[in-house]
Amino acid sequence: MKILGMGVPELLIILVVILLIFGPKNLPKLGSALGKTVKNLREGMGAGEKDVEEAADEEVVEEVIEVE
């Protein structure tokens, strides 16, 4: 099974190194911060897509008004 081009042994080595660097007490804080960051990134990307959709809808409305 490959995740991001890495196999299970590589992922386990990375996890062990992270555990050694941050320690078991700080891992929940690290995970929480990482989760919040990913959530904010997804919300930001979603907001950009909504803006594009709204702009496209406004252009369609303007075209319909001009045709009438």
Beta strands, then each sheet from edge to edge (+ up, - down):
end
